[in-house]
Amino acid sequence: MPLTNTLRVQRAKLGINQAELGQLVGVSRQTISLIERGDYNPSITLVLKLCRVFDVAVEEVFCYKEDKENE
């Protein structure tokens, strides 16, 4: 998937687990797990909520890389 993230790293910096992060942004632990693995692309609203929790810019958590086929 072209969307990568540092969610796990950011979460570790805060010392919280997936369930705690999910509660802070209003989603399940499973959703956080799917995002961390790259199996789910979050909505822009969820992206902004996550970045607000970490107090960082979107670019510090999420990165979109074009597929080589699309270049």
N, C-alpha and C positions, 0 to 999 in steps of 0.2 A: 504494500500500500504506500502511496506517495506521502501520506501524512505521518510524520514521526513526532515523538514527544519525549520530554524529560520528566513526565509526571511522577514516575517512581523516585527519581532523584529529588525533585522538589518536595515530595511528600516526606522523604527521609530527612530532609533539612528541617522540616517542622516537627519531626518525631511523631507523626500520626500514621495510623494504618488506613487501609482502604475503606473500611466501614466508617471511620471517623470523618474522612474526607467526603465520602458520599453523603453523610448527614449534613455536613457544612454547606454542600451545594445542592442538596435535595434530590439525590439519586441513590441507587443501591450500590452496595459493595461490588456486586457483579458488573455493573456498568463501569465503575472505576477500573476494575480488572480488565475488561474488554478494551477500554481506551488505552491502558498501559501496554497491552499486548499488540495494539494496532489493529484489532479486529472490529473496532467500532469508531466511526468518525463522529465526534460530538457536535451538537449544534453550536452556532456562534454564541448563543446565550450561555450555554454551559461552559464554553471556552472562556468567556469573560468572567463568569463566576469563579472558575478554577484559578484564573490568573489573579483575581482580586484576593482570594484566600492566600495565595503565595506572595502577593504584593510585588508582582513582576509583570513585565510586558509580555504580550502574547508571544512574541518572537523568542522569548526565553524558555517557553514551554513547548510550543508547537512550531513545526517546520514543514512546509509543503515542498516536496521535490517532484518535479515533472518526471513522468515515465520517459525513458530514452526513446520509445517508439513515437512519442508525441513531439519530439524535438525536430 
